[in-house]
Amino acid sequence: MKRLTWLAAAAVALLLALAVPGQAKAEQAGGALRFTIEKTELVVGEKTPVQVQAPDGYGQIRKVPLAEADVVIEKPYLLQKLPDGTMKALAVGETDVTASWGEEKLTLRVSISADYYIGGGVQLKGVMYLPIQAFFAELGAQVTYLEASKTFQVKLGNDSIQLQKGSAAAVVNGVKTVMAGPVQTAGGSAVFPASLLRTAIGATLEWNADYQFMTVWQGKAELQIATERTQEILKNEKLGSLTKLIGKSYWVNNFDSKYRFKKVTIHDIEPDDDGGFTVVFKLASTGELLHTAFTNAEAIRSNLASSDQFLTADPRKTYKWSNAVWDKIANEKISVGMTKDQVRMSWGKPSDTSYSVVGSISVETWRYGSYTSSWLQYVVFTNGKVSQIYS
């Protein structure tokens, strides 16, 4: 199960609401012993400095290197001492850390949360289920699956949990307990009822109905588990009105010459973390998916609204022109005798136009390109048809 990290920082912040702060250091002193942990609320992967001070052989207080200090981590699968004098958070949960000197003992509690969320959660018949292997791995547990008995054996420190596929009975530290539903497979992973965690590890569960995810608390430590709906809701929030474009069909005009006049349907729109979007077009003729990046929502709307870029109907059905004319248009060519619609279809909207009428003769001139560019062309229409092309 992968950690989900594709969402924008703002959306993740809204979802997680972790506020794992740069908390003031925790310190205890008793007699001659002093014990300090710079931060006691960490996120997985974070390190925090640790300091132990105790008397030396001459009665002077000195700093004791962590590697030499008598410091015991209650749950070493959550927190690890490092040679550089820091401790590193390994998994989600809470653990006591005790420093000793002689008869003196000082204890501080460290809480470790995840600043990401995992997927795989699912609502089944009103019961929230969590993925067995992905969830317990985040807590630092060892999970073993026995194929013969279809049983998951979870070892979390001194605690053990047994879960069997198809069974609503769990065994926690040797004691059988009935869950809110059976262990089953959802989304390709084995899942179990989250409510078991209340009795199994003393967790508190919090359901977010707006975003369809669950937070599992162990003291101050927290982990979020998302459902498929979580991702859909967050994605739709980022897309806004762009969701209305999904499923709409267009015919490519000058947007991409390789697929000119081919029918495409907007198969999906994928937001990125920088405010941009990737539109996934599905080519009607082959089913091929074409991915095109746009910097913002307005760029998508303006391109789709421009007939130079996309058409809302099949132009070959709209305009009953000969194959010879369509061949020229497809190759972005024009010729004397073409109509204004044919020229516009071939070369697009002109940069500038001028118009004059003398008696029954109308003359219209279209300019393509600019005076400063390397390409400048004029197309003259007499009574609506091309009479001259010059540069």
N, C-alpha and C positions, 0 to 999 in steps of 0.2 A: 504494500500500500504506500503510495507516494504521498509525501507532504505536499499540500496544495499551496503554491506560492505565486501563481500567475496573477492574482488579483492586485489591483492598484493599492498603494499604501493606504490611501484614505479609506477604501473599502475594508481592508484588513483591520485597520484601526477601529472602524465602526463595528466590525464583527467581533474582534477579540476583546476590545476594551480592557486590555490587561492592566495598563498603568503600573507595570513593574518598575517602580521608581528607582532613582539613584538614592536609595535609602541611606540615611545617616548610619554610620558604623555602629554595630552592636558591641558592647563592651561589658565585661564583668570583672569585678575585683573582689578578692576575698583574702584577707591576711596579706601575705607577701606575693600571691599569685595574681597576675593580670592576664586576661584573655580577650582578644579583640578580633572580630571578623568584620572587615570593611563593609560588606553588604550581606545581609541575611535574606534578601528576597532576590533571587537570581532567575535567569532564563537558561534553558538547556544550552550548553556550550560555553556559557559565560564563566569567567574566572574572577575570584575575589582574593585580595591579600589577607593573610592571617598573621597575627602577631601574638606571641606568648612571651611574657616577662616573668622571671622568677629569680630568687637570690642565687648568687654564685657561692663558691666556697668561702668567700671573704665577707659575706653578708651584704654585698652590693647587688642591686637589681640590674639584671642584664636581659637583653633580648635572646631568646632561645630559638635557633633555627627550627623551622617546622619539621624538618627531617629528623631532628634530634629530640623534639619535644614529645611529651607523652600526650598525644592528642588522638582520641578514638572517635571515629565516625560510626554512629549507630547503624546506618544503612549504607554501607560502602558501595552499593550498586547505584546510589544516587549522587554521591559526592566523592571526589578523588583528591588526595593530597599530591601536589606536584613538587619537584625539586626546587622550583624557583620561589618557594614560600607562599604559593597561592593554592587555593582549592578550586577544582573545576566541577561545574554542574553537569552530570551525566544523563539524568532522566528526571521525569516529573514526579514530585512528591515532597514530603517533609522528613527531615532527619535531625536528630540531636547530635551535637558535636561537643565532646567533653575533653577539657584539658585538665591534667592532673600534675601536682607537684607535692610529693610526700603524701600527707593525709588530705591535702586540699584538692577539691574538685570544683570546676566551674563549667556550666553547660549553657550553650547557646543553640537556638533552633534555626535551621536554614530551610527556607521554602523555595522550591524550584518549579517554575511554570514553563510553559511552551509559548513562544512568541509567534507561533504558526498554528494552524489547525490541521487535523487529519481528516480524510474523507472516509467513506464506507459506512457512515451511519444510515439507518433506514427506519422508517415508521411502518410497522406491520400490525394491522388490526388495533391501532391505538397504542401500541407498545414501542418504545424506542429501543432499537437494537444497536449494538456496537460491534465492530470487527474484532474478533478475538485476538488474532496475532498482531495486527497493527496497533491496537489499543494497549495491550499489555506490554508490548515492546517499548512503548513510550514511557512506561512506568519502570523500566529497567528489569522486567521479569524475563525469566526463561520459559519459553513455550515449546512443548514437545507434543507432536501428534502421533498417536498410536493407531495405525491403519486397521489393525485386526479388530480393535474394539471401538474404532471411530471416536476416540477420546482425546481431548486436549488436556494435557497436564501443565498447569501454570505454577511456576515456582517464583514467588515474590518474597525474597528474604526468607523469613521463617514461616511464611504463610504458603499454603498450597490450595489450589482450586482445581477441581476436575469437572470438565464439561464434555458431555457426550452428544454427538449429533443425533437429532431426533428426540432427545429427552429434555423434559422440563425440570429434571432433578439435577442439582449441582451438589458437589461434595466440597465443603470448605473446611479445611483443617480437620478432616475426618468426619465432619458432621454433615448429614444430608439435609439439603434445603430445597424447597420448591420455588422455582422461578415463575415469572409472569408469563412465560411462553417457552417453547422448546428451542434448543440450539438448531439453527437451520442455515441454509446457504442463501445469500442475497448479493447480487452484483458480483458473483464469482468468489465471494469470501464467506467463511463461516462467521455467523454473528450470534450474540447472546443478549438477553434482556439487560439493559443498563441498570435496572433497579437492584440487581444482585449486588452491585458495588456498595450499596448502603450497609449491608450486613457483612460482606466479604472483607472490605477494607475501610469501612467507616466513612465512606465518601458522601458528599452532599451533591445532589443533582439539580441542575437548573436548566429548564427548557426555554428557549427563545422562540416564541411562536411567530414573530415577525420575520425572522431569517431562517427558521427551521433548523436550528442547531442546538446541541446540548453542551453544557459546561459541566465537567466533573471536577469537583473541589475536594482537595485533601488539605484541610486547614486553609492556609493562604495559597497553596499551590493549585494551579488550574490548568486544565487541558480542554480544548474545544474539539468536538467531533461534528463534522458537517454532514448533511445529507445532500442528495442530488439537487433537491429544491433550493438548498442554500446557494449553490453556485448559480442556479437559474435566476434566483431573485437578485443576487448581487450583479450578475451580468445584465439583467434587464434594467436595473437601476442605472448602470453605466451607459447602456444603449439609449435609454429614453425613447423618444419617438422613432428612432431608427428601427425599432422592432417591427414597425408597420411595413418596412421595406422587404422584410424576409418573406420569400415566396413570390415576389413580383417578378415579372419577366420583361426583358428588354432585348432590343436588337443592337448589336455593337455597330457604331458608326466609325468616327475617327479616333475613338478612345484607344483602340488597338487594331492596327492594320492587319495583323495576322488573323483576326477573327471577324473581320469586317462583314457586316450584315448577317452574322450568325446570331441565333437566338440563345440567350443566356437567362438563367433564373438565379436570383439571389438565394443561395442555399443557406448561408449563415453570415453573421457579422460578428467578428471576434474583437473585443476591446483589448488594448494593451495597457501597460502601466504608465504610459506617458501621455494619455489623452487621445491617442490615435486609435485607428480601427483597421482591421483587415477584412475586406469584403470577399466572401467566397462565392464566386460565380460558378454555376453548373452549366456546362455546355450541353444544349439540348440534343445535339446530333450524336454525341459520343458518351455523355455522362461525365466527361472529364471535369475536375474541379480546378478552377483558376483562382489563385490567391492574389489580391491586389491591396497594397497598403495605402491608407489615406492618413494624413496628419491630424485631421479633426472631422467632426460630423458634418460641418458645413461643406467641406470639400467633397464629401460623398453626395450630399444633396445637390450641389451646384453642377457636378458632372452628370448626374442622372437627369437633371432638369434641362440640360443643354442638348438640343437636337444635333449639334455638331459632334457630340460625344456618344450619345445613346438615342435610340428611337423607341417609341412605345408601341409601334406596330411594325409588322413585316413590310419593309419598303417595296419589295417586289410585288406584293399584293396591292399596296396602296397606289403605286405608280405602274401602269401597264406599259412599260417601255420595252423596246426590243432588246434582245440579248446582246446585240452589238453595243447599244448604249450602256447597258449594265456592265459589260466587260470594260468599257472605258472608265466608268465610274469606279469600279472595283480597283482599277490601276491608277486612280487619281489623275485621270487625263480628261481634257475637254477638247471640243472641236467646234468649228463654225457650224451653225445650225442648231446647236443645243439650246434648250430652254433655260430660263433662270432656275427652275427647280432642279434641273439636271446638273447645272454648274454648281449650285449650292450643295447638292448631294455629293458631288465629286470633290470640290475644294473647300466646302464649308462656308461659313458666313464671311463676307468680305470685310476688309479693314475700313473701307470708306466707299461711299457711293455718291454719284451725281446724276441729275436727271434733267432732261430738256425736251420740249415738244415744239416742232415746227410743222404747222398744218396737221396733216394726218400721220406724220412720222414722229415717233417717240424714240429718243436716244438715251440710253442709260449706261453709265460707265461704272464698273466695279474695280476697286483697287485691292490687290492682295499683297501683303508684305508692307514694309515701311521704307521710307526714304533712306534710312540709315542701315537697313539690312542688306544682305547680299542677294536677296531674292525679292524682286518687285515686278508684278505683272498687272496688266490692265486687261479687262474683258469688256468689250463694247457690245451692247444689245441694241438691235434696231427692231422696233416693234415686237420686243419680247424674245428675240432669238439672237444668238451670238453671230455678230457680223465681223468682228475683228478681235484678235488677241495679240498684244504686243507688250514689250518690256521697256 
